[in-house]
């Protein structure tokens, strides 16, 4: 799989997670996003990244997910802003 294909796959998966997040009550969203980011951390460790890089990866995934949720809500996707 090429680098571009991996990036597209990641973006697609993050979009799916973001749509699931938007469907949750606001009070449950942070916990859900932490769980998702944690899965990416675990995967990073399993794929050979050291702890510092895996933590950075987890933090990036969490930020990207939060940003996608914000964009989805702002654009009105998944009845954004009404949860």
C-alpha angles and dihedrals in degrees: 000000000000124000090252092051091050090050092050091048091051092049091049092051092046090051090053091050090047092052090050090049093052090053091058124086109266092246091062100044101085092051091049093049091049090053091050093047088048090056090055089050091053091047091049091053091047089052094054106267116140119242095263094052092043090052091050089049091050091049092049092049090050092051093047091049092050090048092050091049089052092049092048092050093045092050092048095246116157087012087300119205094022100084 
